[in-house]
Structure formats: structure tokens, C-alpha cells
Amino acid sequence: MVRSKYFTKAQEFDGMPKLTDFKIIDEEIDDNLKEGEVVGEALCASVDPFIRAYPVPPGAPIIGFQVLKVTKSMNKKYPVGCKVMGFSGWRTICKLSDADVWYKVNEGQNPTVSLGALGMPGMTAYCGFLDICKPQAGETVMVNGCAGAVGNLVGQIAKIKGCKVIGCCGSDEKVKFAKSLGFDQVFNYKTCKFYPKTLKELAPDGIDCFFDNVGGQLSSDIMGCMNKGGRIAVCGAITSYNSKQPPMATMVQGLMVFKLLTMRGFLVQQYKDKFPEALVEMQQWIKEGKIKIHETPSSGFENIPRSFIDMLSGGNIGKAVVVMS
Ligand SMILES: NC(=O)c1ccc[n+]([C@@H]2O[C@H](COP(=O)([O-])OP(=O)(O)OC[C@H]3O[C@@H](n4cnc5c(N)ncnc54)[C@H](OP(=O)(O)O)[C@@H]3O)[C@@H](O)[C@H]2O)c1
């Protein structure tokens, strides 16, 4: 048996999560392993919006990704000493089945990168954007939440594909950050007075691809500026996750018809078969300096909920990660 700690949901979230919504539980893990299982010690944890969006009941473990160092193994793919990225929840030590492990982290690679560009957000940006938006060189791409974990990568991938990239995000510091990554135009949606006017000025030739992380009125306004045949990848709807009332937005069906738009939602897991090739290409782009990594780190297992709330409040630039020690 090994001693471990994990976070549970102490009570149902009510609007923006609070520190008192989380509780640490001590547990003893039976480390007698079945074929395919490993035990790992967490090195770093990821805080992601889906943790807020999924209906996990009070009392249940918080769901989430971590990078773990394998300390005991009954899985030939993941020997003792290697690092893995897995769906572990927020736990100091945990037992993972073969299905819980997403992949082995490359030797020598910074583990936090496996929670960002070479982790779930990176796979989301690469697979969702390229498959659904099908960006062509010379086209205009719009990304909201553009300074966040997924959004900043979508913008950088769109630049690699030869597109003009427009982003929006929630602070002037984030605007500066996105521009430093090569975004052509970026605006702060919190200080922008009238989205349609700003969008027309920044995208005078219209928008061909829209990667939507946010939803709400701004997304409807972006769709109003799209060109005929435009493609929209619906990645998330963070504007609604902490809302007590469903946010209102202008209906889009009419313009979808007349502009012949395609709008498709996706879940990153549906692309699991594509992860190996996506990881190779993302790694190559990082090596060539075409994709830059930016993280908002914090430290300490106990501080994971604080980092999570900070991310939902817009406190992160790039990927929000928590390093254990
Ligand atoms: N479909 C999938 O498989 C999949 C996978 C991963 C992520 N996602 C989705 O992708 C989106 C981005 O995730 P991420 O991990 O990259 O998070 P992130 O952008 O790194 O962090 C969340 C950001 O959302 C913004 N935000 C928070 N509340 C908002 C609101 N009410 N309106 C507008 N923006 C708000 C904040 O940035 P600002 O300061 O700019 O407001 C905050 O920094 C989320 O919707 C998430 O659920 C989907």
C-alpha cells in the first residue's frame, strides 16, 4: 500500500468555483498491479476549463491531467522511471490503467510542456483546427481566447499555414503577448465598444476560419463577419461555464444559411489515433522555433484549486500549470 492525497469536489460549484469547493482526501493505494497498470508520482498538474464544464458530482474526485513519474509498472510501454501524461485527476500518487495513460513523455522534455503544447491543449489546437477549419494560405483566421492554452497555439499554427490571424482576449497584456507570437491583429474584448465595427476594421476581407473557444455574443458577431463557405470549429463555450443564467446571443442560423457556413463541435479524444503524428509535427515546430511555449506556472499540490480559479478568472497567459514541489 502507498499513501496518497487527491482532491474531491466538496460541494457543487455555484458560479465561479471557490477554494471551499475543493477538499483534499488522504487515501491508501493498493499497489499490487494488474497487467497494464502503473503507479506514478505526480510531477505537475494541469488546470483546464473542462474541469468546470463536466458535471462531476460532489464527493467525486476532481478530474484532470497530470504528468507522472512511473514508480511501479506492469505495463511494458511504461517502465519504471519513465514519465507519462495521464488522466489521473489531481493526485500526489496514483494508479493508472493502460487506458488512463495518454502517452509517454519524451526523455529530456520539460514535463509541463506535456500538459500544454505537447499535451491535451496542443492536440486540441492541432487536430480540431486543422481538421475542421482546413485553413488555406492567404485566408483569414479568427481565434477568441487567443492568449490561452489552446488559442495561442491555434494562432501560431494558423501562421505556419500562411494565414492572416486575428485574435481577441481579455487584457492589454494578453494582446501584447499574442502579437509577440505573430498574430496580425489582436483586440481586447473587454474594452472593445462594438465588436462588429472592430471586426470589420481588422478583417476588411472577411473571416474564413473561426476557432471558437468562448461562445456568446462575440462569437455570433464574428460569424456575422464570415465569408461565404467559412468553417467554424466549436472548441468550447467558456463564457457559459460559470454563468448562472444561460448567456444570450444573437441567433446565427440565418447567416449560416446565406453564407453557407459549416460549424462543427469536437472533443479532442475523438482524434486519439492522430495524436502520434500530431505530436511529431508539434515537436518539430517547437524545435524550429515556429511554435513558442508560454506557461503561467504555480507550485504546490495544495495550490492546484487556486491556480484553477485563477485560470477561469483570466489570470493565465499561455498554459496554466502547477508544479508539485
Ligand atoms: N473540445 C475540446 O476537446 C476542448 C479541449 C480543450 C479545451 N477546450 C475548450 O477550449 C477553451 C479554451 O481552453 P484553454 O485550456 O485554452 O483555456 P485558457 O484559454 O488557457 O484559459 C481560460 C481563458 O478563458 C478566458 N475566459 C474566462 N472566462 C471567460 C468569459 N466569460 N468570456 C470569455 N473568455 C473567458 C480567459 O481569458 P481572457 O482573459 O481572454 O478572457 C481565461 O484565461 C475552453 O472553452 C475549453 O473548454 C475544448
The ligand as an ORCA input file, in Angstrom:
! r2SCAN-3c Opt
* xyz 0 1
  N     -13.290     20.487    -27.391
  C     -12.261     20.038    -26.699
  O     -11.899     18.860    -26.770
  C     -11.502     21.010    -25.849
  C     -10.239     20.687    -25.336
  C      -9.547     21.661    -24.594
  C     -10.138     22.887    -24.347
  N     -11.385     23.134    -24.807
  C     -12.024     24.437    -24.613
  O     -11.173     25.422    -25.156
  C     -11.361     26.645    -24.484
  C     -10.002     27.191    -24.047
  O      -9.421     26.280    -23.129
  P      -7.940     26.528    -22.609
  O      -7.497     25.309    -21.921
  O      -7.129     27.047    -23.725
  O      -8.142     27.660    -21.525
  P      -7.346     29.032    -21.430
  O      -7.734     29.850    -22.612
  O      -5.919     28.772    -21.184
  O      -7.913     29.682    -20.100
  C      -9.202     30.120    -19.987
  C      -9.344     31.567    -20.512
  O     -10.696     31.766    -20.859
  C     -10.966     33.144    -20.818
  N     -12.284     33.366    -20.191
  C     -12.679     33.045    -18.955
  N     -13.971     33.414    -18.768
  C     -14.374     33.977    -19.930
  C     -15.592     34.564    -20.371
  N     -16.680     34.609    -19.587
  N     -15.646     35.049    -21.629
  C     -14.562     34.992    -22.430
  N     -13.388     34.446    -22.077
  C     -13.293     33.948    -20.829
  C      -9.862     33.812    -20.004
  O      -9.071     34.557    -20.912
  P      -9.407     36.099    -21.268
  O      -8.576     36.913    -20.322
  O      -9.008     36.203    -22.676
  O     -10.876     36.294    -21.020
  C      -9.061     32.626    -19.465
  O      -7.698     32.925    -19.351
  C     -12.332     26.347    -23.341
  O     -13.630     26.694    -23.758
  C     -12.223     24.856    -23.171
  O     -13.378     24.289    -22.597
  C     -12.076     22.220    -25.544
*
